[in-house]
Amino acid sequence: AIGKIDCTKHKKVCDEHKVRGFPTLKYSIDGKVFDYTGSREESSLINFAERMSSPAVQEIVRKEDAKQFAKTKTDEGIVFLGSGKKSSKLFQDFSKVARKNQASGYFLWLEQTPSEDEEEIDISYVERIEAGVIKPRTWEEDDKNEETLEAWVKDQNIPTLATLTRGNFSRISRNGRPILMAIVDMENKH
């Protein structure tokens, strides 16, 4: 659903949501309102609407699918891949974190179904896969729960190498990591 509020007529609502300039774009997830920080181009707005209308966690059948997804379907080449049984607490926590962070991350699930002759061994995991990076980063917390997973996702949802744009600068700079910036004239081969 998309709505429009005229702040000249509904000043109280606009003050409540800290609208300071026009147009201000916001979105809501489960009753909480967030600022839209993406590009204002038509294609970006449509992609964002489609993304938010899709399930927060998309299922895949092979790990290679996650690598391909990161390479071709993400804004910055990052996906979070969870793997295990869908009946697990990990899947429940992963789904909640995905829903809360759906606007800024991509979340995939690889169902593990052991064969009948295999023992019940828990080999579930969550990892960050980035296009162009060979080794994924694995979530390795002693206390694995929804809160520690969400903190890890927020920390890891920054590309290793990125072109800073209006759409990603505030998110990257707020992460607390040092930023190494280089200004490059792409037209000059030297």
C-alpha positions in Angstrom: 0.0 0.0 0.0 1.2 3.5 -0.8 0.0 6.6 0.9 0.5 10.3 0.6 0.3 12.9 3.4 -0.1 16.6 2.8 2.0 18.2 5.6 0.3 21.5 5.2 -2.9 19.9 6.3 -1.6 17.2 8.7 1.2 19.0 10.5 0.9 16.8 13.7 1.5 13.6 11.8 4.4 15.1 9.9 5.9 16.4 13.2 5.5 13.0 14.8 7.4 11.4 11.9 10.1 14.1 11.8 9.3 15.3 8.3 11.6 18.2 7.6 11.7 18.5 3.8 9.6 17.6 0.8 9.3 15.1 -0.6 10.1 12.8 2.4 9.8 9.1 1.7 9.2 6.6 4.5 8.1 3.0 4.7 6.7 0.8 7.4 7.4 -2.7 8.5 5.2 -4.3 11.1 4.0 -0.9 12.4 7.4 0.7 12.7 8.3 3.6 10.3 11.7 4.0 8.7 13.3 6.6 6.4 13.7 5.5 2.8 17.3 6.3 1.9 17.5 4.8 -1.6 17.7 6.5 -4.9 14.7 8.6 -6.0 14.8 7.2 -9.6 11.7 5.5 -10.8 13.5 2.1 -11.3 14.9 2.2 -7.7 11.5 3.0 -6.2 9.9 0.2 -8.1 12.7 -2.3 -7.2 12.3 -1.3 -3.5 8.5 -1.8 -3.6 8.9 -5.2 -5.2 11.6 -6.2 -2.7 9.4 -5.2 0.2 6.4 -7.0 -1.3 8.4 -10.3 -1.6 9.0 -12.8 1.2 11.8 -11.6 3.6 13.5 -15.0 3.2 13.8 -16.6 -0.2 14.4 -20.4 -0.5 17.2 -21.8 -2.7 18.2 -25.4 -3.5 22.0 -25.1 -4.0 24.6 -23.0 -2.4 25.7 -21.9 -5.9 22.3 -20.2 -6.2 23.3 -17.8 -3.3 26.5 -16.9 -5.1 24.6 -16.2 -8.3 21.9 -14.2 -6.5 24.6 -12.1 -4.9 26.2 -11.4 -8.3 23.1 -10.7 -10.3 20.1 -9.6 -8.0 21.5 -7.5 -5.2 22.4 -3.8 -5.0 25.8 -4.3 -3.5 26.6 -8.0 -4.0 25.8 -9.2 -0.5 23.4 -12.0 0.6 23.0 -13.7 4.0 22.6 -17.4 3.6 21.1 -19.5 6.4 21.1 -23.2 6.2 19.5 -25.9 8.3 16.1 -27.3 9.0 13.1 -25.0 8.7 11.8 -26.4 12.0 14.9 -25.0 13.8 15.2 -22.1 16.2 17.9 -20.8 13.8 15.3 -20.5 11.0 12.9 -18.7 13.3 15.6 -16.2 14.3 16.9 -15.8 10.8 13.3 -15.1 9.5 12.7 -12.4 12.2 16.1 -10.7 11.4 15.3 -10.9 7.7 11.9 -9.3 8.2 13.4 -6.4 10.2 16.2 -5.9 7.8 14.4 -6.6 4.5 14.9 -3.1 3.2 18.6 -3.2 3.5 19.6 -6.9 3.0 18.9 -10.0 1.0 18.2 -13.3 2.9 18.3 -16.8 1.5 17.6 -20.1 3.1 19.0 -23.5 2.1 17.0 -26.3 3.6 19.0 -29.3 4.9 17.2 -32.6 4.6 19.3 -35.5 5.8 18.8 -38.9 4.2 17.2 -41.6 6.2 20.5 -43.3 7.0 22.2 -40.2 8.3 22.4 -39.4 12.0 20.8 -36.3 13.5 23.7 -33.9 13.3 23.2 -30.2 13.4 25.2 -28.6 10.6 23.2 -25.4 10.4 25.0 -22.1 9.7 24.6 -18.5 8.6 27.1 -16.8 6.4 27.6 -13.7 4.4 28.3 -14.2 0.7 29.6 -11.3 -1.3 30.0 -11.3 -5.1 33.6 -11.4 -6.1 34.8 -12.5 -2.6 35.9 -16.2 -2.6 35.5 -17.0 1.1 32.2 -16.3 2.8 32.1 -14.9 6.4 30.4 -17.2 8.9 28.4 -16.1 11.9 30.4 -17.5 14.8 28.9 -16.3 18.1 29.0 -18.3 21.3 25.5 -17.1 22.2 23.5 -17.6 19.0 20.2 -15.8 19.2 18.1 -13.3 17.3 19.8 -10.2 18.8 23.4 -11.4 18.1 22.4 -12.4 14.6 20.8 -9.0 13.9 23.9 -7.2 15.2 26.1 -9.4 13.0 24.0 -8.8 9.9 24.1 -5.0 10.4 27.8 -5.1 10.9 28.4 -7.4 7.8 26.0 -5.6 5.4 28.7 -3.3 4.1 30.5 -4.3 0.8 34.2 -4.8 0.9 34.6 -2.4 -2.0 31.9 0.0 -3.0 31.3 3.1 -5.1 29.8 5.6 -2.7 26.5 7.0 -3.9 23.7 9.2 -2.4 21.8 5.9 -1.8 24.5 4.1 0.2 26.7 6.8 1.8 24.8 7.3 5.0 24.4 3.5 5.6 28.1 2.9 5.0 29.4 5.8 7.0 27.1 5.1 10.0 28.6 1.6 10.3 31.5 2.8 12.4 34.2 1.4 10.2 37.0 3.5 8.8 36.4 4.4 5.2 39.2 4.6 2.7 38.2 6.8 -0.1 39.7 7.2 -3.5 38.6 9.6 -6.2 39.0 8.1 -9.6 38.5 9.6 -13.0 37.0 6.6 -14.9 37.7 8.3 -18.2 41.4 8.6 -17.5 43.2 5.3 -18.0 46.3 6.5 -16.2 
